[in-house]
Amino acid sequence: MFLNLYRLKIPYKVKRLYFSNSSTPAEILSKNLTRVNNIRFYNSSKLVWVEIPDVDFSIKPYQAKNYLLDKFEVIDESQDPILFVKTLYNYVKKQFIDEGYYFKRRSIFISNEDKFCLNTNKDINAHVSYKIKLYKLNGKYYFSILPRFTFLSKDPALYSRIKSAYLLNIKTGKTFLYVSGEDEKIKIKVDDEIVTVKNNDIYYFNFSSTEAKELGFSKELPQIYKNLNMIYSNMEKKLSFLNNVMEVDIPYKILQKDIKKPKITYIFKNGISENKKDIFKFSFYKPPKKLNIAFLFSSKKQVKSCILC
């Protein structure tokens, strides 16, 4: 048996690299490096630093190497496991974004290439997405990768012919309650305040499965989710860019001897058994008093059919 768990194949260490540029304030330098490299750079009053796993890291732009200091730190996972886990998530997020994926909170990554419009509603696209999660099993780290679908408006929210209750910011991964989209301005609700967004093009309507019925694509969902097996089979090729961090080509194998089935014991009136069908052999306990059972019917017709039975 195989599980969609993929072993981490890099050292369990975090590298902290430091940068400094006397002609640029540290705050501005950190923001610029964060934007270009798709990973967060931190700053103090004079220094900028980034935390990455123990991998080869090519910083952009090339000139930024001139700001790299000889000073650096290596932190072992045993010293700070929380930092190690946070750094792994941030680095994997960077890799997905580098490949053109949209980010959604809770480590969901949405492909902008593997998508198709719905047959029942051409204004909605089903995007192949992956949810990742880190586990530690027997002292080793594994990433789970769970394929799924995310339903977004075909066009940015301002130009979409169909609307939803929520908008997804494809840059930050945050979702917001949609208020209005008039006069070329999108308004959202943030912490009980109505805010006008600065960049309309990064907001898309995000449709939930609960909205599927009212929008007319609920009956199409079973057919869509039949494609998950094909996505699993193509995952090694599609996510090959993760191979420098995890073994995407080798899923976690469970030996038959390691599979433990839960043991359930049933206690009857006149005996004990692991087979629930033995209730007729050992009899059952009678409740101390009568039980009142309520039946709920959706119509009078259903009541009549039960009485006739």
VENDA-V453021 format. One record per pair of residues at least 4 apart in sequence whose C-alpha atoms are under 6 Angstrom apart, sorted by the first residue. I is the first residue (numbers start at 0). J is the second residue. Records with the same first field share a line. If there is no record, write none. Layout:
I=J + J
This chain:
0=252 + 253
1=251 + 252
2=250 + 251
3=143 + 250
4=141 + 142 + 143 + 250 + 251
5=141 + 142 + 246 + 247 + 250
6=141 + 245 + 246
7=140 + 141 + 244 + 245
8=244 + 245
9=244
11=76
12=53 + 74 + 75 + 76
13=51 + 52 + 53 + 73 + 74
14=50 + 51 + 52 + 53 + 72 + 73
15=49 + 50 + 71 + 72
16=48 + 49 + 71
17=47 + 48 + 68
18=47 + 48 + 66 + 67 + 68
19=46 + 66
20=66
25=42 + 45 + 46 + 47
26=42
29=40 + 47
32=36
33=37 + 38 + 39 + 40
37=93
38=93
40=48 + 49
41=47 + 48
42=46 + 47
51=86
76=80 + 83
93=97
95=100
96=100
100=108 + 109 + 110
101=108 + 109 + 169
102=108 + 169 + 172
103=107 + 172
104=172
106=130 + 131
107=129 + 130
108=128 + 129
109=128
110=126 + 127 + 128
113=127
114=125 + 126
115=124 + 125
116=121 + 123 + 124
117=121
119=216
122=153
123=151 + 152 + 153
124=150 + 151 + 153
125=149 + 150
126=148 + 149
127=148
128=146 + 147 + 148
129=145 + 146 + 147
130=144 + 145
131=143 + 144
132=142 + 143
133=141 + 142
134=140 + 141
135=139 + 140
150=205 + 206
151=204 + 205
152=203 + 204
154=159
155=200 + 202 + 203
156=202 + 203 + 204
163=204
164=177
165=175 + 176 + 177 + 204 + 205
166=174 + 175 + 177 + 203 + 204 + 205
167=173 + 174 + 202 + 203 + 205
168=172 + 173 + 201 + 202
169=201
176=187 + 188
177=187
178=186 + 187
179=185 + 186
180=184 + 185
185=195 + 196
186=194 + 195
187=193 + 194
188=192 + 193
211=215 + 216 + 217
212=217
230=234
234=238
235=239 + 247 + 248
242=246 + 247
263=273
264=272 + 273
265=271 + 272 + 273
266=271
267=271 + 281 + 283
268=282 + 283 + 284
269=281
270=281
278=282
